[in-house]
Every structure is written in structure tokens, then in C-alpha cells.
Amino acid sequence: MGIENSDDEEDDSSEDDKENEAEIQRLEEQLSINAFDYNCHLDLIKLLRQEGELPPLRKARQKMSELFPLTEEIWLDWLKDEIRLTEEEQNREKVYELFEMAVKDYICPEIWLEYAQYSIGGMGLPGGMEKVRSIFERALTAVGLHMTKGATLWEAYREFENVILATVQPPPGSVPTCEQQELLNAQLERIHTLFRRQLAIPLMDMEGTYAEYEEWSDQGVSDTVSQKYKRALQQMEKSKPYEETLMAAEPPKLAEYQTYIDYEQKEGDPARIQIIFERALAENCLVPDMWAKYTKYLDRQLKIKDLVLSSHDRAVRNCPWTMGLWKNYLLALERHGADHHTISDVFEKALNAGFIQATDYVNIWEAYLDYLRRRVDFSKESSRELEELRAAFTRSLDYMKQDVEERFSESGDPSCTIMQVWAKIEALHCKNIQKARELWDSIMTKGNAKFANMWLEYYNLERSYGDALHCRKALHRAVQCTSDYPEHVCEVLLTFERVEGSLEDWDAAVQKTETRLNRVNEQRAKSLSQVAEKEAHLVRQEEEKTEQRRRAKADKKNQKKGQKGSGPGEKRKAEDEDNENEWGEESGKERHQESGKERHQESGKGRHQESGKGRHQESGKGRHQESGKGRHQESGKGRHQESGKGR
């Protein structure tokens, strides 16, 4: 029995392995088609980790890290796997490189702590002690201000230095040499310094650190340290409500972080502003507005090159679909003097980022062309930078026509702003008005000839850099083609001729404008007539519908009246079996009333009532009643009854 169960388990395991292999192959094929499928990367890494094969797992993680920043959880899994599988000393550098990659994506105290603890394992190597301290110092710079998790790094650093202190202390009862005493004093000072630095920073539960320092220090706590501690404690108490709100909130806590950031920006401490931004981005890494707000703060306030550029790079890696982040990245690179090759590479990555609007491609091209224009020295007739600029303008137009229009069915630049800028550069900087005119001819052929503002832009260009002949020609064409504001271009033409033209030019302009405006007025009158006819037709249709509804309502009302008159309570005339009308009828004395239940009364010598049940009463010398069953009563000298059966 045990052997059979073992065989079944092996078969099940074999089937699971085959399923995993098939799924791994499917995921790899899917990634070969779309490398930016984030969830597909996660699924592949998860399956490969279950299989336990490090080489393909390492390759999958590397591919994902090249495209996306990895979360803290993914990095910690990767680091722990590498640490466990690479125990040899020569492989420690590879793990260090992996840690360096990990700490660049997000500010994660856990990764920094893991990095520092791993480095302690190599402290016995040459330069190992200095490396450990260097990593701890970098960790404190990165996350030492983290109000809830920063204390962990400080405590780990102090613990490490206390271990070193134990190694330099002389044996009990022995007299230390001068060299030993210097080492001991230096180590004690390191620990004192760590305590003093930590107590000057607002951190949660800092009261415990102060008590620990009082107990540890033989010299007590100085007044300077106490004052700094009290100020930090006050700052911590002010920030504590925001921390408590964060702890109580559900992830990703975006609104709570926004409130906290606004508070820190009002306080104005750059280091604390930076750490709260980093904490917010670790939990809201796919929020473009948060990245834009952070990078804007760094650009305008801190202006530290490495910090600014690395943050911009992280922003576009997290939200590559956001054009504004790429545009700001290009500006930051230029602002901090990055080389042309680097800026061009970033621009090419932006073009492949997959923007969601056609106008995004126009905007990113404009940003790159602006950068190229600023590189050109226009005092020279020709230069390599100028040729690159012209080539980029040509490429941008081709890109809009081919790639963007094919994808979005529109160019994203209906007003041809890129061509307008190019024309101005040619006319202003290059003194090449002929090229500018060619560009404007192309602009007008793209459906812009009917707009007055486009003609006036061209006219202003000619007015500034051309001549009167081409100005006049442009305005005459504008009068002929403009359909949105023809009066305006006519006025501009007449004003131009007042300043520049001869009598013949003036007469030609007046005739041109009058002819054009007469035609425009005729077209407008015709259009107004058509609109009026259409409105009148709609009014007639509405009146007919109203009349139909009124008639239908009246017919329905009459139909209801007819149904009520033919009901079981309909009034019937009573006939006397003796063919005698005992009461008589006088038309002049009859009075008829009809209510909702069709009640009828007759007055004279008698009164007639009819109810909803068909009851009829007549008074005089006698009373006559007729019910729904045909019962008839007469009173006077005698009473006669007749039932519905004709008795």
C-alpha cells in the first residue's frame, strides 16, 4: 500500500512539473511579445522560484528590473536567494552590486538594514570595517529620519560599534597601553556621537533612547544634548498625529500622505520633506502627480544633481506613460549639464514609452526641439548643431505623419505648431525667409487656410522678416480664404494699405474686401433663412404633435364617459303596467344634475333621484323606486311591485 501511494505521489509531482514547465514557456512567449506586461513578469518569477532553479530565476528578475523598479518584497526575496546560494567570498561583490541596485528604486529601511547586516559578515576582510561603517552612514542618510523605522538603523549601528568596543577593551585588571587607550577612547566617542546624533532627530519612542544613553554614559548627558533632545521631542509630538493617522489608514494612504507632505513643506525642513515624499512614493509609486510634485520640489529647492536626476529617472520608470514626467526629465538633464548623448537616449526612450494621446508626442517633440535649438550658435552661418536641429524638425514631421497618425488617426498637431516654430527659427535666427514661406505654404495646405488667426500669424512673420509685397499677397489670400472672421482680415488689409499702399493698392483692397464681404453676407443670409425655415418646420411639427395629443385626450375622455353611461347603474324609465303616467311630466319644471355617479333629480310635483346603483325615487302622492334587479314600488292608494323576473 505504501509503495502504491509513493507511486501516486510521484505521478502527481511529475504532472505538476509538466504543468509548471508549460506555464513557464507560455509566460516567456507572452513576454517576448509584450515585454512591459508587469503581472506576467511577477507570475514568471513566482513559478521559477517554486522550481528552485537559480539561473533562469536570476535572468527573469534581471529582465524585470531593467524595465521596472522592483518592490521591497521582490528585492528582499531576490537578495535572500542570492545570499543563500552564494556563500563564497568572491561572490560577495555580486551581492553588494545587487544591494546597490535595490536601494536605488525606493527608500526601504528593511533593505538598508539587510544591506548593513550583510556587510558585517565581511568585516574581517581587508577594508571590511570601513565598508560596514560606510554602508551604515549611507543608510542613516537615506532613512535615518524615518520617524517610525529610522530608529532600527540607529540601534543596529550602535550595536555594531558596541561589539567593536568589546574587542578593544583591555582585559580586566590589566593596564592599557597608550595605543590601546587611544583606540578605546575613539571607540567610546563613536558611540557617544551616535547617541547624540540620534537624540537630535525626532523619532518615535525617542524617550527610551534618551534613558538608554543616560544609563550607558559614565559622564551623564550634557546640557547641549538635552536641549537638542527636547527640541526634537517637541517636533516629534507635533508630527505624531500625522504618523498615527498613517498607521490607522488603509494602504495606499494617498490622502494621508498628501496632508503630511503639506505640513512638512510648511515646516520647511528639506531633509524631512524629502523623507516623507519618499515614504509616500514607496506606497504610491504609480501616481504620476506625486512624482511630479516631488521632482518639482527637488528642481526648485534642493537642486542637488545626483538626487534630482535619479528621482526623475525613477519617476519615468514607474510611470512611463506620463509625458509630463519625461518632459521634466529632459529639462532637468539639460539644467544639470548632461551630455548630448544622454539627453538623446532619454528622448528616444520617451518615444517608446507608449503615451496615450497624440498630443503627448507633439509635446515631447517640442521639448526636445527646444533643447536642440538652445544648443545652436546662430552667429555661425552653419554648424553641426544647426544641421541636427533641421534634421530633427524633419524627423518630427515624418513621425507625426506616420507613427502618430497611424496609431491615433490624428496628428495631434492640427495647428502645425512644430512647423510654425521651425518657420520662426528660420526667419529670425537663420535669416532664411524663403524656407519660412515654404513651411507656411505647407501649413496652409493642411486645412488651416480658413482660419483668420493662421493668416495673421503668417502676415506677422512677413511683417517682421519679409517685405511689403509678400505681406500684401498674404492678406489678399487671407481675405479670399478666411471663413471664420473675414471682417477682421479685411480690416487688417485696409489698415496695411493705409500705411504702405498706393492709391491703386487701396482701390484694389477696397474692391477685394467689399466683394468678399458681400458674398459672406449673402451666404450668412442664406444660412439664416435655412435655419429659420428649419425652425419653423420644427414649430409646425410640434404644434401638430400637440394637437394630436389634445385630440387623443379628448377622445379618451369621451370614451370613458360612454363606458360609464352603459354600466349596470344606467337610468331606466319606469313604465306603468296600467299605461298610466301617474305623476306626469312637465318639461318646464324639470331640473337635471349629473355628478360623478350620474345622479339625476327632477323637481316640480315630484323629485327624481338616481344613484350609482340605479335607484330611482319619485315623490308626490307616492314614491317610485327601481333597483338593479328591476324592483318597482308605487305608493298612493296602492302599491305595485314588479320584480326582475316580470312578476
BELBELZI-V606670 format. One record per residue. N is the residue number from 0. RES is the residue in three letters. SS is DSSP state (H for helix, E for strand, L for the rest). PHI is phi as a letter, one per 40 degrees, with the letter a starting at -180 (none if undefined). Layout:
n = (N,N)
res = (RES,RES)
ss = (SS,SS)
phi = (PHI,PHI)
This chain:
n = (0,1,2,3,4,5,6,7,8,9,10,11,12,13,14,15,16,17,18,19,20,21,22,23,24,25,26,27,28,29,30,31,32,33,34,35,36,37,38,39,40,41,42,43,44,45,46,47,48,49,50,51,52,53,54,55,56,57,58,59,60,61,62,63,64,65,66,67,68,69,70,71,72,73,74,75,76,77,78,79,80,81,82,83,84,85,86,87,88,89,90,91,92,93,94,95,96,97,98,99,100,101,102,103,104,105,106,107,108,109,110,111,112,113,114,115,116,117,118,119,120,121,122,123,124,125,126,127,128,129,130,131,132,133,134,135,136,137,138,139,140,141,142,143,144,145,146,147,148,149,150,151,152,153,154,155,156,157,158,159,160,161,162,163,164,165,166,167,168,169,170,171,172,173,174,175,176,177,178,179,180,181,182,183,184,185,186,187,188,189,190,191,192,193,194,195,196,197,198,199,200,201,202,203,204,205,206,207,208,209,210,211,212,213,214,215,216,217,218,219,220,221,222,223,224,225,226,227,228,229,230,231,232,233,234,235,236,237,238,239,240,241,242,243,244,245,246,247,248,249,250,251,252,253,254,255,256,257,258,259,260,261,262,263,264,265,266,267,268,269,270,271,272,273,274,275,276,277,278,279,280,281,282,283,284,285,286,287,288,289,290,291,292,293,294,295,296,297,298,299,300,301,302,303,304,305,306,307,308,309,310,311,312,313,314,315,316,317,318,319,320,321,322,323,324,325,326,327,328,329,330,331,332,333,334,335,336,337,338,339,340,341,342,343,344,345,346,347,348,349,350,351,352,353,354,355,356,357,358,359,360,361,362,363,364,365,366,367,368,369,370,371,372,373,374,375,376,377,378,379,380,381,382,383,384,385,386,387,388,389,390,391,392,393,394,395,396,397,398,399,400,401,402,403,404,405,406,407,408,409,410,411,412,413,414,415,416,417,418,419,420,421,422,423,424,425,426,427,428,429,430,431,432,433,434,435,436,437,438,439,440,441,442,443,444,445,446,447,448,449,450,451,452,453,454,455,456,457,458,459,460,461,462,463,464,465,466,467,468,469,470,471,472,473,474,475,476,477,478,479,480,481,482,483,484,485,486,487,488,489,490,491,492,493,494,495,496,497,498,499,500,501,502,503,504,505,506,507,508,509,510,511,512,513,514,515,516,517,518,519,520,521,522,523,524,525,526,527,528,529,530,531,532,533,534,535,536,537,538,539,540,541,542,543,544,545,546,547,548,549,550,551,552,553,554,555,556,557,558,559,560,561,562,563,564,565,566,567,568,569,570,571,572,573,574,575,576,577,578,579,580,581,582,583,584,585,586,587,588,589,590,591,592,593,594,595,596,597,598,599,600,601,602,603,604,605,606,607,608,609,610,611,612,613,614,615,616,617,618,619,620,621,622,623,624,625,626,627,628,629,630,631,632,633,634,635,636,637,638,639,640,641,642,643,644,645,646)
res = (MET,GLY,ILE,GLU,ASN,SER,ASP,ASP,GLU,GLU,ASP,ASP,SER,SER,GLU,ASP,ASP,LYS,GLU,ASN,GLU,ALA,GLU,ILE,GLN,ARG,LEU,GLU,GLU,GLN,LEU,SER,ILE,ASN,ALA,PHE,ASP,TYR,ASN,CYS,HIS,LEU,ASP,LEU,ILE,LYS,LEU,LEU,ARG,GLN,GLU,GLY,GLU,LEU,PRO,PRO,LEU,ARG,LYS,ALA,ARG,GLN,LYS,MET,SER,GLU,LEU,PHE,PRO,LEU,THR,GLU,GLU,ILE,TRP,LEU,ASP,TRP,LEU,LYS,ASP,GLU,ILE,ARG,LEU,THR,GLU,GLU,GLU,GLN,ASN,ARG,GLU,LYS,VAL,TYR,GLU,LEU,PHE,GLU,MET,ALA,VAL,LYS,ASP,TYR,ILE,CYS,PRO,GLU,ILE,TRP,LEU,GLU,TYR,ALA,GLN,TYR,SER,ILE,GLY,GLY,MET,GLY,LEU,PRO,GLY,GLY,MET,GLU,LYS,VAL,ARG,SER,ILE,PHE,GLU,ARG,ALA,LEU,THR,ALA,VAL,GLY,LEU,HIS,MET,THR,LYS,GLY,ALA,THR,LEU,TRP,GLU,ALA,TYR,ARG,GLU,PHE,GLU,ASN,VAL,ILE,LEU,ALA,THR,VAL,GLN,PRO,PRO,PRO,GLY,SER,VAL,PRO,THR,CYS,GLU,GLN,GLN,GLU,LEU,LEU,ASN,ALA,GLN,LEU,GLU,ARG,ILE,HIS,THR,LEU,PHE,ARG,ARG,GLN,LEU,ALA,ILE,PRO,LEU,MET,ASP,MET,GLU,GLY,THR,TYR,ALA,GLU,TYR,GLU,GLU,TRP,SER,ASP,GLN,GLY,VAL,SER,ASP,THR,VAL,SER,GLN,LYS,TYR,LYS,ARG,ALA,LEU,GLN,GLN,MET,GLU,LYS,SER,LYS,PRO,TYR,GLU,GLU,THR,LEU,MET,ALA,ALA,GLU,PRO,PRO,LYS,LEU,ALA,GLU,TYR,GLN,THR,TYR,ILE,ASP,TYR,GLU,GLN,LYS,GLU,GLY,ASP,PRO,ALA,ARG,ILE,GLN,ILE,ILE,PHE,GLU,ARG,ALA,LEU,ALA,GLU,ASN,CYS,LEU,VAL,PRO,ASP,MET,TRP,ALA,LYS,TYR,THR,LYS,TYR,LEU,ASP,ARG,GLN,LEU,LYS,ILE,LYS,ASP,LEU,VAL,LEU,SER,SER,HIS,ASP,ARG,ALA,VAL,ARG,ASN,CYS,PRO,TRP,THR,MET,GLY,LEU,TRP,LYS,ASN,TYR,LEU,LEU,ALA,LEU,GLU,ARG,HIS,GLY,ALA,ASP,HIS,HIS,THR,ILE,SER,ASP,VAL,PHE,GLU,LYS,ALA,LEU,ASN,ALA,GLY,PHE,ILE,GLN,ALA,THR,ASP,TYR,VAL,ASN,ILE,TRP,GLU,ALA,TYR,LEU,ASP,TYR,LEU,ARG,ARG,ARG,VAL,ASP,PHE,SER,LYS,GLU,SER,SER,ARG,GLU,LEU,GLU,GLU,LEU,ARG,ALA,ALA,PHE,THR,ARG,SER,LEU,ASP,TYR,MET,LYS,GLN,ASP,VAL,GLU,GLU,ARG,PHE,SER,GLU,SER,GLY,ASP,PRO,SER,CYS,THR,ILE,MET,GLN,VAL,TRP,ALA,LYS,ILE,GLU,ALA,LEU,HIS,CYS,LYS,ASN,ILE,GLN,LYS,ALA,ARG,GLU,LEU,TRP,ASP,SER,ILE,MET,THR,LYS,GLY,ASN,ALA,LYS,PHE,ALA,ASN,MET,TRP,LEU,GLU,TYR,TYR,ASN,LEU,GLU,ARG,SER,TYR,GLY,ASP,ALA,LEU,HIS,CYS,ARG,LYS,ALA,LEU,HIS,ARG,ALA,VAL,GLN,CYS,THR,SER,ASP,TYR,PRO,GLU,HIS,VAL,CYS,GLU,VAL,LEU,LEU,THR,PHE,GLU,ARG,VAL,GLU,GLY,SER,LEU,GLU,ASP,TRP,ASP,ALA,ALA,VAL,GLN,LYS,THR,GLU,THR,ARG,LEU,ASN,ARG,VAL,ASN,GLU,GLN,ARG,ALA,LYS,SER,LEU,SER,GLN,VAL,ALA,GLU,LYS,GLU,ALA,HIS,LEU,VAL,ARG,GLN,GLU,GLU,GLU,LYS,THR,GLU,GLN,ARG,ARG,ARG,ALA,LYS,ALA,ASP,LYS,LYS,ASN,GLN,LYS,LYS,GLY,GLN,LYS,GLY,SER,GLY,PRO,GLY,GLU,LYS,ARG,LYS,ALA,GLU,ASP,GLU,ASP,ASN,GLU,ASN,GLU,TRP,GLY,GLU,GLU,SER,GLY,LYS,GLU,ARG,HIS,GLN,GLU,SER,GLY,LYS,GLU,ARG,HIS,GLN,GLU,SER,GLY,LYS,GLY,ARG,HIS,GLN,GLU,SER,GLY,LYS,GLY,ARG,HIS,GLN,GLU,SER,GLY,LYS,GLY,ARG,HIS,GLN,GLU,SER,GLY,LYS,GLY,ARG,HIS,GLN,GLU,SER,GLY,LYS,GLY,ARG,HIS,GLN,GLU,SER,GLY,LYS,GLY,ARG)
ss = (L,H,H,H,H,H,H,H,H,H,H,H,H,H,H,H,H,H,H,H,H,H,H,H,H,H,H,H,H,H,H,H,H,L,L,L,L,H,H,H,H,H,H,H,H,H,H,H,H,H,H,L,L,H,H,H,H,H,H,H,H,H,H,H,H,H,H,L,L,L,L,H,H,H,H,H,H,H,H,H,H,H,H,H,H,L,L,L,H,H,H,H,H,H,H,H,H,H,H,H,H,H,H,H,H,L,L,L,H,H,H,H,H,H,H,H,H,H,H,H,L,L,L,L,L,L,L,H,H,H,H,H,H,H,H,H,H,H,H,H,H,H,H,L,L,L,L,L,L,H,H,H,H,H,H,H,H,H,H,H,H,H,H,H,H,H,H,H,L,L,L,L,L,L,L,L,L,H,H,H,H,H,H,H,H,H,H,H,H,H,H,H,H,H,H,H,H,H,H,L,L,L,L,L,L,H,H,H,H,H,H,H,H,H,H,H,L,L,L,L,L,L,H,H,H,H,H,H,H,H,H,H,H,H,H,H,H,H,H,H,H,H,H,H,H,H,H,H,L,L,L,L,L,H,H,H,H,H,H,H,H,H,H,H,H,H,H,L,L,H,H,H,H,H,H,H,H,H,H,H,H,H,H,L,L,L,L,H,H,H,H,H,H,H,H,H,H,H,H,H,H,H,L,L,H,H,H,H,H,H,H,H,H,H,H,H,H,H,L,L,L,L,H,H,H,H,H,H,H,H,H,H,H,H,H,L,L,L,L,H,H,H,H,H,H,H,H,H,H,H,H,L,L,L,L,L,L,H,H,H,H,H,H,H,H,H,H,H,H,H,H,H,H,H,H,L,L,L,L,L,L,L,L,H,H,H,H,H,H,H,H,H,H,H,H,H,H,H,H,H,H,H,H,H,H,H,H,H,L,L,L,L,L,L,L,L,H,H,H,H,H,H,H,H,H,H,H,H,L,L,L,L,H,H,H,H,H,H,H,H,H,H,H,H,H,H,H,H,L,L,L,H,H,H,H,H,H,H,H,H,H,H,H,H,H,L,L,H,H,H,H,H,H,H,H,H,H,H,H,H,H,L,L,L,L,H,H,H,H,H,H,H,H,H,H,H,H,H,H,H,L,L,H,H,H,H,H,H,H,H,H,H,H,H,H,H,H,H,H,H,H,H,H,H,H,H,H,H,H,H,H,H,H,H,H,H,H,H,H,H,H,H,H,H,H,H,H,H,H,H,H,H,H,H,H,H,H,H,H,H,H,H,H,H,H,L,L,L,L,L,L,L,L,L,L,L,L,L,L,L,L,L,L,L,L,L,H,H,H,L,L,L,L,L,L,L,L,L,L,L,L,L,L,L,L,L,L,E,E,E,L,L,L,L,L,E,E,E,L,L,L,L,L,L,E,E,L,L,L,L,L,E,E,L,L,L,L,L,L,L,L,E,L,L,L,L,L)
phi = (none,c,c,c,c,c,c,c,c,c,c,c,c,c,c,c,c,c,c,c,c,c,c,c,c,c,c,c,c,c,c,c,c,b,c,c,c,c,c,c,c,c,c,c,c,c,c,c,c,c,c,g,c,c,d,c,c,c,c,c,c,c,c,c,c,c,c,b,c,c,c,d,c,c,c,c,c,c,c,c,c,c,c,c,c,b,c,c,c,c,c,c,c,c,c,d,c,c,c,c,c,c,c,c,c,a,c,b,d,c,c,c,c,c,c,c,c,c,c,c,c,b,c,c,c,d,g,c,c,c,c,c,c,c,c,c,c,c,c,c,c,c,b,c,c,c,c,b,b,c,c,c,c,c,c,c,c,c,c,c,c,c,c,c,c,c,c,c,c,c,c,d,g,c,c,c,c,c,c,c,c,c,c,c,c,c,c,c,c,c,c,d,c,c,c,c,c,c,c,c,b,c,b,c,f,c,c,c,c,c,c,c,c,d,c,c,c,c,c,g,b,c,c,c,c,c,c,c,c,c,c,c,c,c,c,c,c,c,c,d,d,c,c,c,c,c,c,c,c,c,d,c,g,c,c,c,c,d,c,c,c,d,c,c,c,c,c,g,c,d,c,c,c,c,c,c,c,c,c,c,c,c,b,b,c,b,b,d,c,c,c,c,c,c,c,c,c,c,c,c,b,c,f,c,d,c,c,c,c,c,c,c,c,c,c,c,c,c,b,c,c,c,c,d,c,c,c,c,c,c,c,c,c,c,c,c,g,c,c,c,c,c,c,c,c,c,c,c,c,c,c,c,c,g,c,c,b,c,c,c,c,c,c,c,c,c,c,c,c,c,c,c,c,c,c,c,c,c,c,c,c,a,a,c,c,c,c,c,c,c,c,c,c,c,c,c,c,c,c,c,c,c,c,c,c,c,c,b,g,a,c,g,b,c,c,f,c,c,c,c,c,d,c,c,c,c,c,c,c,c,f,b,c,c,c,c,c,c,c,c,c,c,c,c,c,c,g,b,c,c,b,c,c,c,c,c,c,c,c,c,c,c,c,c,b,b,b,c,d,c,c,c,c,c,c,c,c,c,c,c,b,c,b,c,b,c,c,c,c,c,c,c,c,c,c,c,c,c,c,b,c,c,c,c,c,c,c,c,c,c,c,c,c,c,d,c,c,c,c,c,c,c,c,c,c,c,c,c,c,c,c,c,c,c,c,c,c,c,c,c,c,c,c,c,c,c,c,c,c,c,c,c,c,c,c,c,c,c,c,c,c,c,c,c,c,b,c,c,c,c,c,b,c,c,b,c,c,c,f,b,c,c,c,g,b,b,c,c,b,c,b,b,b,b,b,c,b,f,c,b,b,b,b,i,c,a,b,b,b,b,c,c,c,g,c,b,b,b,b,i,c,a,b,b,b,b,c,c,c,g,c,b,b,b,b,i,c,a,b,b,b,b,c,c,c,g,c)
